[in-house]
């Protein structure tokens, strides 16, 4: 069985020593080629080449961004039997996808689990989502708004507050700060208290067959539960989300700090449940659209992608085989 290991050497918890240990372990059962990413978009190129070359299994070692790029490359020509099976080894700071697939947080243990599953033939076909944004740039103002090509996401998409937090964290990381739960908390606090959006919410959620929900400052789209983690603590705004169903949304209108903290505590409880007059939840959706009267940041799988004025999201059932 042929395998490609896509390793991101810049990922938070990935080292050359860990990579070499994993290669030796994988080589006991697989014919392994190794490729390290060198620039943004490289994992996409490697995933596409793996599909074209007929590789059986693509193993990612990195964070959720590496997984997202690799998956988009593997599915460049759409889902089908020609697409390799995906295995995920955690190498980033949060590793939502790896944890959603039941992998150990230790990369060596996770590799052993993957090998055991491959020997036993334990794979499953999961659903994904795609998102396309109406980008907001000076070029769009001059030439009219344009939509990006649809891009796959594995666990989340978002427009508004959550993407703004990710943007702030990425700016800090570019200055040399390490990605930690505390960094996200500080960025989220600043975005909530100092940003204009919670005071003047500009977004509207459109679900086919239902009345639009207006005056939102946050709209999360989830394909798994938990949506993300704060250290070891899961954050579950959409407990109904999962790889076997449709997409779930969690949206909030104008709220104050006390209400926001109460909602956050509810999403982090042992039995997460959020409700309220300005909390809006939907699940098992095939498609949706979020629009905004002014540009908002958008993100896919925790990767900040810039400003946009709308986001179109669709579910893709049974899109990809993964090792479980």
BALOBA-775197 format. One record per residue (C-alpha): x, y, z. Coordinates in Angstrom, 1 decimal, padded with zeros to 4 digits. Example, Ala and Ser with C-alpha at 12.3 -4.5 7.8 and 13.67 -1.06 7.14 Angstrom:
BEGIN
<atom <012.3; -004.5; 007.8>>,
<atom <013.7; -001.1; 007.1>>,
END
This chain:
BEGIN
<atom <000.0; 000.0; 000.0>>,
<atom <001.4; 003.4; -001.1>>,
<atom <001.3; 006.3; 001.3>>,
<atom <002.3; 010.0; 001.2>>,
<atom <003.2; 011.8; 004.5>>,
<atom <002.5; 015.5; 004.2>>,
<atom <004.4; 017.2; 007.0>>,
<atom <004.3; 020.8; 007.9>>,
<atom <007.6; 021.6; 009.7>>,
<atom <006.3; 025.0; 010.9>>,
<atom <003.3; 023.5; 012.8>>,
<atom <003.2; 024.2; 016.5>>,
<atom <004.1; 020.7; 017.8>>,
<atom <005.8; 019.2; 014.8>>,
<atom <009.6; 018.5; 014.9>>,
<atom <012.0; 016.7; 012.6>>,
<atom <012.6; 014.0; 015.3>>,
<atom <008.8; 013.3; 015.5>>,
<atom <008.6; 013.2; 011.7>>,
<atom <011.4; 010.7; 011.5>>,
<atom <009.9; 008.4; 014.2>>,
<atom <006.6; 008.5; 012.4>>,
<atom <008.2; 007.6; 009.0>>,
<atom <009.9; 004.6; 010.5>>,
<atom <006.7; 003.4; 012.1>>,
<atom <004.6; 003.9; 008.9>>,
<atom <007.3; 002.2; 006.8>>,
<atom <006.7; -001.1; 008.7>>,
<atom <003.4; -001.5; 006.9>>,
<atom <003.4; 001.1; 004.0>>,
<atom <005.6; 002.2; 001.2>>,
<atom <006.0; 005.8; 002.4>>,
<atom <007.1; 008.9; 000.5>>,
<atom <007.6; 012.1; 002.6>>,
<atom <007.0; 015.6; 001.5>>,
<atom <007.5; 018.7; 003.7>>,
<atom <005.5; 021.8; 003.0>>,
<atom <007.5; 024.9; 002.2>>,
<atom <004.9; 027.6; 001.5>>,
<atom <001.2; 028.4; 001.8>>,
<atom <-000.8; 026.2; -000.6>>,
<atom <002.0; 023.6; -000.9>>,
<atom <-000.1; 021.0; 001.0>>,
<atom <-002.9; 021.6; -001.6>>,
<atom <-000.4; 020.8; -004.4>>,
<atom <000.8; 017.7; -002.7>>,
<atom <-002.7; 016.4; -002.1>>,
<atom <-003.6; 016.9; -005.7>>,
<atom <-000.5; 015.1; -006.9>>,
<atom <-001.2; 012.2; -004.5>>,
<atom <-004.6; 011.8; -006.1>>,
<atom <-003.2; 012.0; -009.6>>,
<atom <-000.5; 009.5; -008.7>>,
<atom <-003.0; 006.9; -007.3>>,
<atom <-001.6; 007.0; -003.8>>,
<atom <-003.6; 004.8; -001.4>>,
<atom <-003.3; 006.8; 001.8>>,
<atom <-002.4; 010.4; 002.5>>,
<atom <-001.2; 011.0; 006.1>>,
<atom <-001.0; 014.6; 007.3>>,
<atom <001.3; 015.7; 010.1>>,
<atom <000.5; 019.3; 011.1>>,
<atom <-002.3; 021.4; 012.3>>,
<atom <-005.9; 021.8; 010.9>>,
<atom <-004.6; 024.2; 008.2>>,
<atom <-002.4; 021.4; 006.8>>,
<atom <-005.4; 019.0; 006.8>>,
<atom <-007.6; 021.6; 005.1>>,
<atom <-005.1; 022.3; 002.3>>,
<atom <-004.4; 018.6; 001.7>>,
<atom <-008.1; 017.7; 001.5>>,
<atom <-008.7; 020.5; -001.0>>,
<atom <-005.9; 019.2; -003.1>>,
<atom <-007.1; 015.6; -002.9>>,
<atom <-010.6; 016.7; -003.9>>,
<atom <-009.6; 019.1; -006.6>>,
<atom <-011.6; 017.1; -009.1>>,
<atom <-014.3; 016.2; -006.7>>,
<atom <-015.1; 013.2; -004.5>>,
<atom <-014.9; 009.6; -005.9>>,
<atom <-013.2; 006.3; -005.7>>,
<atom <-010.0; 007.8; -007.2>>,
<atom <-009.4; 009.9; -004.1>>,
<atom <-007.0; 008.4; -001.5>>,
<atom <-008.0; 007.7; 002.1>>,
<atom <-007.0; 010.4; 004.6>>,
<atom <-005.2; 009.7; 007.9>>,
<atom <-004.5; 012.6; 010.4>>,
<atom <-001.7; 012.8; 012.8>>,
<atom <-001.9; 015.8; 015.2>>,
<atom <000.9; 018.2; 014.9>>,
<atom <-000.7; 021.6; 015.5>>,
<atom <-001.9; 023.5; 018.6>>,
<atom <-005.6; 022.6; 018.5>>,
<atom <-006.0; 019.6; 016.1>>,
<atom <-009.7; 019.6; 015.9>>,
<atom <-009.9; 017.2; 013.0>>,
<atom <-007.6; 014.6; 014.6>>,
<atom <-009.6; 014.7; 017.8>>,
<atom <-012.9; 014.5; 015.9>>,
<atom <-011.5; 011.3; 014.3>>,
<atom <-010.7; 009.8; 017.7>>,
<atom <-006.9; 010.2; 017.4>>,
<atom <-004.6; 010.4; 020.5>>,
<atom <-003.1; 013.8; 021.0>>,
<atom <000.4; 012.2; 021.0>>,
<atom <001.6; 011.9; 017.4>>,
<atom <003.4; 008.7; 018.0>>,
<atom <000.4; 007.0; 019.7>>,
<atom <-001.8; 008.4; 016.9>>,
<atom <000.4; 006.8; 014.3>>,
<atom <000.2; 003.5; 016.0>>,
<atom <-003.6; 003.8; 016.1>>,
<atom <-003.6; 004.6; 012.3>>,
<atom <-001.5; 001.5; 011.6>>,
<atom <-003.8; -000.7; 013.7>>,
<atom <-006.9; 000.7; 011.8>>,
<atom <-005.3; 000.2; 008.4>>,
<atom <-004.5; -003.5; 009.3>>,
<atom <-008.1; -004.0; 010.4>>,
<atom <-009.6; -002.0; 007.5>>,
<atom <-011.2; 000.6; 009.8>>,
<atom <-012.2; 003.5; 007.6>>,
<atom <-015.4; 005.6; 007.2>>,
<atom <-016.7; 008.0; 004.7>>,
<atom <-017.4; 011.4; 006.1>>,
<atom <-019.3; 014.4; 005.0>>,
<atom <-017.6; 017.8; 004.4>>,
<atom <-018.8; 021.3; 003.6>>,
<atom <-017.8; 023.8; 000.9>>,
<atom <-017.8; 027.6; 001.2>>,
<atom <-017.6; 030.4; -001.2>>,
<atom <-017.1; 034.0; -000.2>>,
<atom <-018.1; 037.3; -001.9>>,
<atom <-014.8; 039.0; -001.3>>,
<atom <-014.5; 042.6; -000.2>>,
<atom <-011.5; 044.4; -001.7>>,
<atom <-010.8; 047.6; -003.6>>,
<atom <-010.8; 045.6; -006.8>>,
<atom <-014.4; 044.4; -006.0>>,
<atom <-015.4; 048.0; -005.4>>,
<atom <-014.0; 049.0; -008.9>>,
<atom <-015.2; 046.0; -010.8>>,
<atom <-018.2; 044.6; -008.8>>,
<atom <-018.3; 042.0; -006.2>>,
<atom <-016.9; 038.5; -007.0>>,
<atom <-017.3; 035.1; -005.4>>,
<atom <-014.3; 032.9; -004.6>>,
<atom <-014.2; 029.3; -006.0>>,
<atom <-015.9; 026.9; -003.5>>,
<atom <-013.4; 025.5; -001.0>>,
<atom <-013.9; 022.4; 001.2>>,
<atom <-013.8; 022.6; 004.9>>,
<atom <-013.6; 019.6; 007.3>>,
<atom <-014.9; 021.0; 010.6>>,
<atom <-015.9; 024.7; 010.5>>,
<atom <-016.6; 027.9; 008.5>>,
<atom <-017.4; 031.3; 009.8>>,
<atom <-018.1; 034.9; 009.0>>,
<atom <-017.7; 037.7; 011.6>>,
<atom <-016.5; 037.5; 015.1>>,
<atom <-014.7; 034.1; 015.2>>,
<atom <-012.8; 034.9; 012.0>>,
<atom <-011.8; 038.3; 013.4>>,
<atom <-010.4; 036.5; 016.5>>,
<atom <-008.4; 034.2; 014.2>>,
<atom <-007.1; 037.2; 012.2>>,
<atom <-005.9; 038.8; 015.5>>,
<atom <-004.2; 035.6; 016.6>>,
<atom <-002.5; 035.1; 013.2>>,
<atom <-001.1; 038.7; 013.4>>,
<atom <000.3; 037.9; 016.9>>,
<atom <001.8; 034.6; 015.6>>,
<atom <003.5; 036.5; 012.7>>,
<atom <005.2; 038.6; 015.4>>,
<atom <006.6; 035.5; 017.0>>,
<atom <003.9; 034.7; 019.6>>,
<atom <003.1; 031.1; 020.3>>,
<atom <-000.4; 029.8; 019.7>>,
<atom <-002.0; 029.1; 023.1>>,
<atom <-005.4; 029.1; 024.6>>,
<atom <-004.5; 032.3; 026.4>>,
<atom <-003.6; 034.0; 023.2>>,
<atom <-007.1; 033.2; 021.8>>,
<atom <-008.8; 034.3; 025.0>>,
<atom <-007.1; 037.7; 024.9>>,
<atom <-007.8; 038.2; 021.2>>,
<atom <-011.4; 037.2; 021.6>>,
<atom <-011.8; 039.6; 024.5>>,
<atom <-010.4; 042.5; 022.6>>,
<atom <-012.5; 041.7; 019.5>>,
<atom <-015.6; 041.5; 021.6>>,
<atom <-015.1; 044.6; 023.7>>,
<atom <-013.4; 046.9; 021.2>>,
<atom <-014.9; 045.8; 017.9>>,
<atom <-017.9; 047.5; 016.4>>,
<atom <-019.8; 044.4; 015.3>>,
<atom <-021.6; 043.3; 018.6>>,
<atom <-022.9; 046.9; 019.0>>,
<atom <-024.0; 047.3; 015.4>>,
<atom <-024.5; 043.7; 014.1>>,
<atom <-024.5; 043.7; 010.3>>,
<atom <-025.1; 040.0; 009.3>>,
<atom <-028.1; 038.1; 008.2>>,
<atom <-028.5; 034.3; 008.1>>,
<atom <-030.5; 032.9; 005.2>>,
<atom <-031.7; 029.2; 005.3>>,
<atom <-033.9; 028.0; 002.4>>,
<atom <-037.5; 027.8; 003.4>>,
<atom <-037.1; 029.8; 006.6>>,
<atom <-037.3; 033.5; 007.5>>,
<atom <-034.0; 035.4; 007.5>>,
<atom <-032.4; 036.0; 010.9>>,
<atom <-031.0; 039.5; 011.0>>,
<atom <-028.7; 041.6; 013.1>>,
<atom <-026.1; 039.0; 013.8>>,
<atom <-022.4; 039.6; 014.8>>,
<atom <-021.4; 036.0; 014.8>>,
<atom <-022.3; 033.0; 012.6>>,
<atom <-020.5; 029.7; 013.0>>,
<atom <-021.0; 026.7; 010.7>>,
<atom <-020.0; 023.4; 012.2>>,
<atom <-019.4; 020.0; 010.6>>,
<atom <-018.2; 018.3; 013.8>>,
<atom <-018.7; 018.5; 017.6>>,
<atom <-016.9; 020.0; 019.5>>,
<atom <-016.5; 023.0; 017.2>>,
<atom <-013.0; 023.7; 018.7>>,
<atom <-011.1; 023.4; 022.0>>,
<atom <-009.7; 025.8; 024.5>>,
<atom <-006.7; 023.8; 025.7>>,
<atom <-008.2; 020.5; 026.9>>,
<atom <-011.7; 022.0; 027.2>>,
<atom <-014.1; 021.3; 024.3>>,
<atom <-016.3; 024.2; 023.1>>,
<atom <-019.6; 022.9; 021.8>>,
<atom <-022.0; 025.5; 020.4>>,
<atom <-023.6; 022.9; 018.1>>,
<atom <-023.8; 019.6; 019.8>>,
<atom <-025.9; 018.1; 017.0>>,
<atom <-023.1; 018.5; 014.4>>,
<atom <-021.3; 015.5; 013.1>>,
<atom <-019.6; 013.9; 010.1>>,
<atom <-022.7; 011.8; 009.3>>,
<atom <-025.3; 014.6; 009.0>>,
<atom <-025.9; 018.0; 007.6>>,
<atom <-024.3; 021.2; 008.7>>,
<atom <-025.1; 023.1; 011.9>>,
<atom <-025.1; 026.8; 012.6>>,
<atom <-024.7; 028.8; 015.7>>,
<atom <-025.4; 032.6; 015.5>>,
<atom <-025.7; 035.4; 018.0>>,
<atom <-027.3; 038.8; 017.8>>,
<atom <-026.4; 041.9; 019.9>>,
<atom <-025.4; 040.8; 023.4>>,
<atom <-023.5; 042.3; 026.4>>,
<atom <-020.4; 040.9; 028.1>>,
<atom <-022.4; 039.2; 030.8>>,
<atom <-024.6; 037.3; 028.3>>,
<atom <-021.6; 036.5; 026.2>>,
<atom <-019.7; 034.9; 029.1>>,
<atom <-022.8; 032.9; 030.1>>,
<atom <-023.1; 031.6; 026.6>>,
<atom <-019.4; 030.7; 026.5>>,
<atom <-019.7; 028.8; 029.8>>,
<atom <-022.7; 027.0; 028.5>>,
<atom <-020.8; 025.8; 025.4>>,
<atom <-018.0; 024.5; 027.6>>,
<atom <-020.2; 022.6; 030.1>>,
<atom <-020.4; 018.9; 030.4>>,
<atom <-023.9; 019.1; 028.9>>,
<atom <-023.6; 022.0; 026.5>>,
<atom <-026.8; 023.7; 025.7>>,
<atom <-027.2; 027.3; 024.6>>,
<atom <-030.5; 029.2; 024.2>>,
<atom <-031.8; 032.7; 024.4>>,
<atom <-033.6; 035.4; 022.5>>,
<atom <-030.5; 036.4; 020.6>>,
<atom <-029.0; 032.9; 020.2>>,
<atom <-030.0; 031.1; 017.0>>,
<atom <-029.2; 027.4; 016.3>>,
<atom <-030.0; 025.2; 013.3>>,
<atom <-028.7; 021.8; 012.4>>,
<atom <-028.9; 019.1; 009.6>>,
<atom <-028.7; 021.8; 006.9>>,
<atom <-027.9; 021.2; 003.3>>,
<atom <-027.1; 024.8; 002.5>>,
<atom <-027.2; 028.3; 003.9>>,
<atom <-025.9; 031.8; 003.2>>,
<atom <-024.7; 034.6; 005.4>>,
<atom <-024.7; 038.2; 004.1>>,
<atom <-023.4; 041.4; 005.7>>,
<atom <-024.0; 045.1; 005.0>>,
<atom <-020.3; 045.7; 005.6>>,
<atom <-017.1; 043.6; 005.2>>,
<atom <-016.5; 040.9; 007.8>>,
<atom <-013.6; 038.5; 008.2>>,
<atom <-014.2; 034.9; 007.1>>,
<atom <-012.4; 031.6; 008.0>>,
<atom <-012.4; 028.0; 007.1>>,
<atom <-011.0; 025.3; 009.5>>,
<atom <-009.4; 028.0; 011.6>>,
<atom <-007.6; 029.6; 008.6>>,
<atom <-008.3; 033.4; 008.2>>,
<atom <-009.0; 034.2; 004.6>>,
<atom <-009.7; 037.9; 004.6>>,
<atom <-012.7; 040.2; 004.4>>,
<atom <-016.0; 039.3; 002.7>>,
<atom <-019.6; 040.5; 002.5>>,
<atom <-021.2; 037.1; 002.1>>,
<atom <-020.6; 033.4; 002.6>>,
<atom <-022.4; 030.6; 000.7>>,
<atom <-022.1; 027.2; 002.4>>,
<atom <-023.2; 023.8; 001.2>>,
<atom <-022.9; 020.3; 002.7>>,
<atom <-021.2; 017.5; 000.7>>,
<atom <-022.4; 014.1; 001.9>>,
<atom <-020.1; 011.1; 001.9>>,
<atom <-017.2; 013.1; 000.4>>,
<atom <-014.0; 011.5; 001.8>>,
<atom <-012.7; 008.2; 003.2>>,
<atom <-010.8; 008.6; 006.5>>,
<atom <-008.9; 006.2; 008.8>>,
<atom <-010.7; 005.9; 012.2>>,
END
